Amino acid sequence: MNILIIEDEERVLALIKRSLEEKGYTVTAAFDGYTGERLAISNTYDLIISDIILPQVNGLELCKSIRKLKPEVPIILLTALGTTDDKLEGFDAGADDYLVKPFDLRELHARITALLKRNGTKQAELPTVLKCEDLELNLKTKIITRGGKDIRLTPKELKLLEFMMQNPNRILGRNEIAEKVWDTYFDTGTNFIDVYINYLRKKIDKDFAVKLIHTQPGLGFIFRAAHEN
């Protein structure tokens, strides 16, 4: 994990840097806001720690600048200013956490661990593109293609496809599909889910040799390539 520390007090910076390196982190240091901003924007860091009162560019402006170009990177602000208004100003600038000096290094380590875990989990759970064979679903743009061909779906068909692509190679029962896609339960005696599955099949499977949606009699449906075991 790479961490950038921006702190003009050399003693404080050296203390934090040494403690993080002892924990196995790779640490880059900057002594002023301008250098810190340049490093943050031109390099990739897993987390940034910045003082607020800095030479050249203060921590709040630095935080705003980083947020515009790198909205996902966690930022912890350090400061001697600990009033509620000060903290709110820091959060409004885009900080993820706020630590008031003097602080215990164990608390800093705990905050870092929590932010890195949260950020890593969020990225793992939210891939940009879902893929299966030559089918692709872009979660940001909601564009669906198969074999390079654009596929248009209704909002419910899209939600159903997204759910199935996020849960490949396992049987999805009708009740689970109803709950996760329609936020309710349907009478399993009706064919409502089957109707939508057929709509989806016609659009993503009908014109392609490899079928992706399969019926498991008496159980539900499974999303996988036909040639997979």
C-alpha positions in Angstrom: 0.0 0.0 0.0 1.3 3.4 -1.0 0.6 6.4 1.3 1.4 10.1 0.7 2.0 12.3 3.8 1.8 16.1 3.4 3.1 17.7 6.6 5.3 20.7 7.1 6.4 19.9 10.7 9.4 17.7 10.2 9.2 16.0 13.6 5.6 15.0 13.1 6.1 13.9 9.5 9.1 11.7 10.5 7.2 10.1 13.4 4.2 9.2 11.2 6.4 8.0 8.3 8.4 5.7 10.5 5.4 4.2 12.2 3.7 3.5 8.9 6.8 2.0 7.4 7.1 -0.3 10.4 3.5 -1.5 9.5 4.7 -2.3 6.0 3.4 0.7 4.1 5.4 2.5 1.4 5.4 6.2 2.3 6.1 9.3 0.2 6.6 12.6 2.0 5.9 16.2 1.0 6.7 19.3 3.2 4.4 21.8 1.5 1.0 21.9 -0.2 2.3 22.6 -3.7 4.6 19.6 -3.7 1.9 17.5 -2.1 -0.7 18.4 -4.7 1.8 17.7 -7.6 2.6 14.3 -6.2 -1.0 13.4 -5.5 -2.1 14.2 -9.0 0.8 12.7 -10.9 1.1 9.5 -8.9 -1.1 6.7 -7.6 -1.6 6.4 -3.8 -3.9 4.2 -1.8 -4.4 6.9 0.8 -3.3 10.5 1.5 -2.7 12.1 4.9 -2.5 15.9 4.9 -2.1 18.7 7.5 -4.5 21.6 6.9 -2.1 24.5 7.7 0.6 24.1 5.0 2.9 26.5 3.1 1.9 27.5 -0.4 -1.4 25.5 -0.7 -3.4 24.8 2.4 -4.9 21.3 3.1 -8.5 22.3 2.4 -7.7 23.6 -1.1 -5.4 20.6 -1.6 -8.2 18.3 -0.7 -10.6 20.0 -3.1 -8.1 19.8 -5.9 -7.4 16.1 -5.4 -11.1 15.3 -5.2 -11.7 16.8 -8.7 -9.3 14.5 -10.4 -9.1 11.5 -8.0 -12.5 11.1 -6.3 -11.8 7.6 -5.0 -8.6 8.0 -3.0 -9.2 8.2 0.8 -8.0 11.4 2.4 -7.3 12.0 6.1 -6.8 15.6 7.3 -4.7 16.4 10.3 -5.0 19.7 12.2 -4.8 21.3 15.6 -8.2 23.0 14.9 -10.7 20.7 16.5 -14.0 22.6 16.7 -17.1 21.2 15.0 -17.1 23.9 12.4 -13.4 23.1 11.6 -14.3 19.4 11.1 -17.3 20.2 8.9 -15.1 22.5 6.8 -12.7 19.6 6.3 -15.5 17.1 5.3 -17.0 19.7 3.0 -13.6 19.9 1.2 -13.8 16.2 0.5 -12.0 14.6 3.4 -12.9 11.1 4.4 -11.6 11.4 8.0 -10.3 14.1 10.4 -7.8 13.7 13.1 -7.0 16.4 15.7 -3.5 16.9 16.9 -2.0 15.6 19.1 -3.2 12.1 18.3 -2.2 8.6 19.2 -0.5 6.8 16.4 -2.6 3.7 17.2 -5.7 5.7 16.4 -4.2 6.9 13.1 -3.4 3.3 12.2 -6.9 2.2 13.0 -8.4 5.0 10.8 -6.1 4.1 7.9 -7.0 0.4 8.1 -10.7 1.2 8.2 -10.5 3.5 5.1 -8.3 1.2 3.1 -10.7 -1.8 3.9 -13.7 0.3 3.0 -12.2 1.6 -0.2 -11.0 -1.9 -1.3 -14.3 -3.5 -0.6 -16.2 -0.8 -2.5 -13.9 -1.2 -5.5 -14.3 -5.0 -5.4 -18.0 -4.9 -5.2 -18.4 -2.3 -8.0 -16.6 -3.3 -11.1 -17.0 -1.0 -14.0 -17.8 -3.7 -16.5 -19.5 -7.1 -16.1 -18.4 -9.7 -18.7 -19.4 -13.2 -19.7 -18.2 -14.6 -23.0 -18.7 -11.8 -25.5 -21.5 -10.1 -23.5 -20.5 -6.9 -21.7 -22.6 -4.6 -19.4 -21.1 -1.3 -18.4 -22.4 -0.4 -15.0 -21.7 3.3 -15.4 -23.1 3.9 -18.9 -25.6 1.0 -18.8 -24.5 0.1 -22.3 -24.9 -3.6 -23.2 -23.1 -5.2 -26.1 -22.7 -8.8 -27.3 -20.2 -9.7 -30.0 -19.8 -5.9 -30.6 -23.6 -5.5 -31.2 -25.5 -3.0 -29.1 -28.4 -4.5 -27.1 -31.3 -2.4 -25.9 -33.1 -3.5 -22.7 -36.0 -2.0 -20.7 -35.0 -0.9 -17.1 -36.4 -4.1 -15.6 -34.6 -6.3 -18.1 -31.4 -4.4 -17.4 -31.8 -4.9 -13.7 -32.5 -8.6 -14.2 -29.4 -9.0 -16.4 -27.2 -7.1 -14.0 -28.3 -9.3 -11.1 -27.7 -12.5 -13.1 -24.3 -11.3 -14.3 -23.3 -10.5 -10.7 -24.3 -14.0 -9.6 -22.9 -16.3 -12.4 -22.7 -20.1 -12.1 -25.2 -20.5 -9.3 -28.9 -21.4 -9.4 -31.1 -18.3 -8.9 -34.6 -19.2 -7.6 -37.7 -17.3 -8.7 -38.3 -15.9 -5.2 -34.7 -14.6 -4.9 -35.0 -13.0 -8.4 -38.3 -11.4 -7.4 -36.8 -10.1 -4.2 -33.6 -8.7 -5.6 -34.9 -7.4 -8.9 -38.4 -6.3 -8.1 -38.0 -5.8 -4.3 -40.9 -8.0 -3.5 -42.1 -11.6 -3.6 -44.3 -13.0 -6.4 -46.5 -16.0 -6.2 -44.3 -18.8 -7.4 -47.4 -20.2 -9.2 -47.3 -17.4 -11.7 -45.0 -17.2 -14.7 -44.0 -13.5 -14.2 -40.3 -14.2 -13.7 -40.3 -16.7 -16.6 -41.8 -14.1 -18.9 -39.0 -11.6 -18.2 -36.4 -14.4 -18.5 -37.8 -15.1 -22.0 -37.7 -11.4 -22.9 -34.0 -11.4 -21.9 -33.2 -14.6 -23.8 -34.6 -13.2 -27.0 -32.3 -10.2 -26.8 -29.0 -11.6 -25.5 -29.1 -15.3 -26.5 -31.4 -15.8 -29.6 -28.9 -14.8 -32.3 -25.8 -16.3 -30.6 -24.4 -19.8 -30.7 -23.3 -19.8 -27.0 -26.3 -19.5 -24.7 -25.9 -17.8 -21.3 -29.3 -18.1 -19.6 -30.4 -21.7 -18.7 -33.4 -23.1 -16.9 -32.9 -25.6 -14.0 -36.2 -27.5 -13.9 -37.9 -27.1 -10.5 -35.2 -24.9 -9.2 -34.8 -21.7 -11.2 -32.2 -20.3 -13.6 -28.4 -20.2 -13.9 -26.3 -17.7 -15.9 -23.3 -19.3 -17.5 -21.8 -20.1 -20.9 -23.3 -23.3 -22.3 -19.9 -25.0 -22.7 -19.0 -24.5 -19.0 -19.5 -27.4 -16.5 
